Amino acid sequence: MSVTIRDVARASGVHISTVSRTFSAPHLVNPNTRSRVLACAEQLGYRPNRAARALITGRTYNIGLIVADIANPFFPPLIKAAESQARKHDHHIFVADTNEDPAVEEEVVRALAKQVDGVLLCSPRMSNTLIEQLSREVPLVVVNRQITGIPAVVMDVAQGARLAIEHLTARGHREIALLSGPRGSWTSREIRRSATATARAGHAELTVIGPNPPTETGGLTVAEEVLRAGATAVLAYNDLMAIGLIEGLLSAGARVPEDVSVIGIDDIMLSRLTRPKLTTVATPTAAAGRAAVDMLLAHGDDRRSTAHLHLQTELVIRDSTGPGPGPHSPADPGGVTVPGGVAS
């Protein structure tokens, strides 16, 4: 026979309402009483009914986490970290995939709105106006997007793009291609803005190729275009595109990095397994997942919250970048730390 709230109340010598408050609003219970109730509950093996608690508190203790493409290796570390952080606060995560489709994104947010206490929107493709509208229906925290008035956790890809382009110009590259990401991607726009300014400052020409799907195939299919552009170095929107590009370049007879240097963004596990190992911008995806959960729980009830957190990125120099045809800095050879970056 299962243990009930009455059993816990009897064993701890308090009213059942006190047991209920211990689990639903512990800050309202005297610390000594709370400790006694929790100890009795643990000893008896009592587990509170989440559905009943939701009726009492008006909270579901569930969080929605919506990602653009769950098959993209960028997202699993973020999801895993968010789930772990949520469990520490007695919350559960519901994960949904939108397949890079803004219409599906909107549909999923509205479907989850009544089932969760808030939603984490990761790399959303919807318009700012629509996200603002949805934030009035359910508490939102946006990951990798900045929208005025919406709490956000942002991985500083602009900083990463700057480090990447500075590394390439220091190595003597003056003809650089940028493989942009999907249409509607805020991250892609940030990368392009920063890369353009940094290339100009480094007296390099930047050719933008895209928009492109953020997949291995997206990189593979533009390899010939990169070669026709005469680029000696490429910065890709993400590691998957960079890996696909390397495959396409090798198939076309080009050598990496001897003929074309390639840099990705994200530092997914595959970037360390490719040959050559991929130089990339490391993004703190796990930290972003934890921070997004904390931000939602801290500010979820405050629709006026404008909390923003910026997380730093790093340039990880491996084997896919080398010297270009122009003069290059002897202080920045391949495989050594550049300012703001790390070698691996």
TORDRENDO-406672 format. One line per 8 residues: number of its first residue (from 1); their letters; for each residue x, y negated, z of C-alpha. Coordinates in steps of 0.02 Angstrom, whole numbers. Example, Ala and Ser with C-alpha at 12.3 -4.5 7.8 and 13.67 -1.06 7.14 Angstrom:
TORDRENDO-406672
1) as) 615,225,390 | 684,53,357
This chain:
TORDRENDO-406672
1) msvtirdv) 0,0,0 | 70,-170,-51 | 118,-299,79 | 2,-451,86 | 20,-629,143 | -82,-583,298 | 48,-452,345 | 185,-582,337
9) arasgvhi) 82,-706,438 | 48,-576,573 | 231,-522,582 | 298,-700,592 | 164,-763,710 | 98,-903,599 | -60,-941,502 | -73,-878,323
17) stvsrtfs) -75,-1060,263 | 99,-1081,336 | 161,-929,240 | 82,-1000,83 | 168,-1168,108 | 334,-1082,142 | 332,-1016,-37 | 238,-1155,-126
25) aphlvnpn) 304,-1310,-35 | 447,-1259,80 | 497,-1440,115 | 333,-1460,212 | 374,-1318,334 | 480,-1334,490 | 653,-1261,449 | 650,-1137,593
33) trsrvlac) 475,-1079,549 | 522,-1066,367 | 674,-959,407 | 568,-844,516 | 434,-823,382 | 562,-789,245 | 652,-662,355 | 489,-570,390
41) aeqlgyrp) 441,-574,206 | 610,-502,159 | 599,-367,292 | 424,-316,238 | 465,-325,53 | 334,-459,19 | 334,-544,-152 | 218,-695,-176
49) nraarali) 88,-686,-315 | 148,-811,-445 | -25,-832,-521 | -100,-871,-351 | 41,-992,-313 | 9,-1080,-479 | -173,-1106,-430 | -120,-1182,-265
57) tgrtynig) 22,-1293,-327 | -36,-1333,-504 | 133,-1271,-566 | 171,-1117,-671 | 357,-1103,-625 | 388,-1069,-810 | 492,-1171,-933 | 480,-1165,-1122
65) livadian) 643,-1165,-1220 | 626,-1196,-1407 | 772,-1169,-1525 | 789,-1205,-1710 | 859,-1033,-1756 | 884,-896,-1627 | 993,-800,-1751 | 1122,-940,-1748
73) pffpplik) 1263,-890,-1626 | 1265,-1069,-1561 | 1104,-1042,-1462 | 1124,-879,-1360 | 1252,-951,-1235 | 1136,-1100,-1208 | 985,-986,-1183 | 1079,-871,-1065
81) aaesqark) 1142,-1016,-959 | 970,-1097,-952 | 888,-934,-898 | 1016,-909,-760 | 996,-1087,-698 | 806,-1074,-701 | 810,-914,-597 | 911,-1004,-464
89) hdhhifva) 761,-1120,-446 | 633,-979,-451 | 579,-1021,-629 | 566,-914,-784 | 610,-960,-963 | 499,-927,-1115 | 604,-934,-1275 | 531,-977,-1445
97) dtnedpav) 613,-987,-1617 | 553,-1110,-1750 | 660,-1054,-1899 | 714,-1235,-1931 | 533,-1281,-1969 | 468,-1444,-1889 | 286,-1391,-1915 | 316,-1230,-1818
105) eeevvral) 407,-1331,-1686 | 255,-1441,-1656 | 140,-1289,-1653 | 247,-1199,-1524 | 261,-1351,-1408 | 72,-1372,-1409 | 46,-1185,-1379 | 164,-1184,-1231
113) akqvdgvl) 105,-1348,-1155 | -28,-1268,-1042 | 79,-1118,-996 | 238,-1203,-934 | 292,-1346,-822 | 399,-1421,-959 | 489,-1387,-1123 | 671,-1394,-1174
121) lcsprmsn) 682,-1442,-1359 | 850,-1387,-1430 | 909,-1470,-1591 | 731,-1517,-1643 | 687,-1555,-1824 | 527,-1653,-1787 | 519,-1842,-1808 | 553,-1955,-1659
129) tlieqlsr) 373,-2016,-1666 | 302,-1841,-1651 | 420,-1795,-1509 | 369,-1953,-1416 | 187,-1905,-1440 | 216,-1728,-1375 | 308,-1795,-1223 | 143,-1872,-1168
137) evplvvvn) 64,-1698,-1168 | 202,-1599,-1081 | 366,-1649,-995 | 510,-1634,-1118 | 699,-1632,-1112 | 784,-1642,-1280 | 952,-1558,-1312 | 1062,-1632,-1449
145) rqitgipa) 950,-1776,-1495 | 935,-1953,-1429 | 763,-2032,-1425 | 725,-2190,-1328 | 624,-2149,-1173 | 648,-1959,-1182 | 766,-1869,-1059 | 909,-1793,-1158
153) vvmdvaqg) 1067,-1688,-1143 | 1185,-1727,-1286 | 1343,-1637,-1338 | 1454,-1775,-1408 | 1476,-1712,-1586 | 1522,-1888,-1642 | 1676,-1877,-1532 | 1712,-1704,-1601
161) arlaiehl) 1697,-1763,-1781 | 1816,-1905,-1744 | 1945,-1785,-1670 | 1927,-1670,-1820 | 1950,-1806,-1952 | 2094,-1885,-1855 | 2179,-1714,-1852 | 2159,-1695,-2040
169) targhrei) 2221,-1870,-2084 | 2369,-1848,-1965 | 2413,-1690,-2061 | 2417,-1787,-2225 | 2243,-1753,-2296 | 2170,-1898,-2395 | 2031,-1809,-2491 | 1911,-1735,-2364
177) allsgprg) 1739,-1656,-2389 | 1601,-1654,-2260 | 1473,-1514,-2271 | 1318,-1591,-2193 | 1184,-1491,-2104 | 997,-1471,-2131 | 885,-1615,-2177 | 812,-1698,-2021
185) swtsreir) 958,-1649,-1909 | 1007,-1787,-1787 | 1171,-1695,-1755 | 1213,-1696,-1940 | 1183,-1883,-1949 | 1295,-1912,-1798 | 1434,-1807,-1874 | 1421,-1900,-2040
193) rsatatar) 1421,-2072,-1957 | 1576,-2033,-1854 | 1668,-1940,-1992 | 1639,-2082,-2116 | 1706,-2216,-1997 | 1856,-2110,-1947 | 1902,-2066,-2126 | 1894,-2249,-2175
201) aghaeltv) 2007,-2294,-2029 | 2129,-2158,-2084 | 2131,-2218,-2265 | 2050,-2057,-2326 | 1907,-2027,-2449 | 1759,-1932,-2377 | 1645,-1837,-2497 | 1480,-1784,-2419
209) igpnppte) 1405,-1622,-2486 | 1229,-1580,-2431 | 1107,-1565,-2348 | 1141,-1380,-2325 | 1062,-1237,-2227 | 1165,-1213,-2067 | 1211,-1034,-2111 | 1356,-933,-2179
217) tggltvae) 1269,-931,-2348 | 1255,-1120,-2340 | 1444,-1132,-2334 | 1476,-993,-2460 | 1371,-1071,-2597 | 1461,-1240,-2594 | 1640,-1173,-2608 | 1651,-1210,-2794
225) evlragat) 1583,-1386,-2766 | 1717,-1417,-2634 | 1852,-1364,-2757 | 1778,-1472,-2897 | 1780,-1621,-2778 | 1968,-1601,-2758 | 1956,-1595,-2569 | 2109,-1531,-2478
233) avlayndl) 2015,-1520,-2313 | 1836,-1490,-2257 | 1737,-1524,-2098 | 1581,-1414,-2091 | 1422,-1449,-1994 | 1447,-1289,-1894 | 1557,-1135,-1880 | 1440,-1023,-1979
241) maiglieg) 1452,-1139,-2130 | 1641,-1151,-2109 | 1657,-961,-2105 | 1550,-945,-2261 | 1651,-1081,-2347 | 1815,-990,-2310 | 1742,-832,-2386 | 1691,-929,-2541
249) llsagarv) 1858,-1016,-2558 | 1955,-854,-2543 | 1841,-772,-2672 | 1877,-918,-2790 | 2064,-891,-2771 | 2099,-1036,-2654 | 2206,-1010,-2499 | 2158,-1067,-2324
257) pedvsvig) 2243,-1171,-2258 | 2379,-1183,-2392 | 2260,-1256,-2524 | 2111,-1310,-2418 | 2103,-1337,-2230 | 1936,-1299,-2146 | 1864,-1357,-1978 | 1699,-1299,-1903
265) iddimlsr) 1596,-1358,-1756 | 1531,-1256,-1606 | 1673,-1134,-1565 | 1562,-980,-1576 | 1641,-810,-1541 | 1656,-772,-1728 | 1773,-922,-1750 | 1908,-826,-1654
273) ltrpkltt) 1883,-668,-1755 | 1895,-736,-1932 | 2054,-730,-2033 | 2122,-860,-2028 | 2058,-902,-1854 | 1949,-1055,-1868 | 1998,-1227,-1807 | 1840,-1297,-1731
281) vatptaaa) 1758,-1425,-1617 | 1706,-1336,-1456 | 1535,-1388,-1392 | 1485,-1355,-1210 | 1327,-1257,-1249 | 1315,-1164,-1083 | 1338,-1325,-984 | 1204,-1406,-1091
289) graavdml) 1082,-1265,-1052 | 1110,-1281,-864 | 1100,-1471,-868 | 938,-1470,-969 | 853,-1357,-840 | 913,-1466,-697 | 856,-1623,-785 | 683,-1552,-820
297) lahgddrr) 660,-1495,-640 | 724,-1660,-572 | 627,-1775,-688 | 488,-1667,-760 | 350,-1750,-659 | 412,-1925,-703 | 353,-1962,-879 | 446,-2128,-868
305) stahlhlq) 616,-2046,-842 | 750,-2094,-967 | 889,-1985,-897 | 1029,-1953,-1022 | 1184,-1845,-1004 | 1329,-1843,-1128 | 1444,-1690,-1127 | 1617,-1702,-1202
313) telvirds) 1678,-1597,-1349 | 1854,-1536,-1387 | 1954,-1497,-1543 | 2023,-1319,-1540 | 2166,-1302,-1665 | 2191,-1128,-1735 | 2249,-1064,-1905 | 2128,-1135,-2034
321) tgpgpgph) 2208,-1308,-2042 | 2377,-1351,-2113 | 2473,-1497,-2190 | 2399,-1593,-2336 | 2488,-1665,-2487 | 2508,-1838,-2408 | 2627,-1896,-2272 | 2586,-1821,-2104
329) spadpggv) 2633,-1852,-1925 | 2770,-1737,-1858 | 2688,-1757,-1687 | 2533,-1665,-1748 | 2588,-1496,-1816 | 2460,-1356,-1829 | 2428,-1254,-1673 | 2472,-1392,-1551
337) tvpggvas) 2355,-1498,-1447 | 2298,-1662,-1527 | 2235,-1805,-1417 | 2072,-1749,-1339 | 2089,-1572,-1404 | 2154,-1402,-1351 | 2256,-1270,-1437 | 2199,-1089,-1440
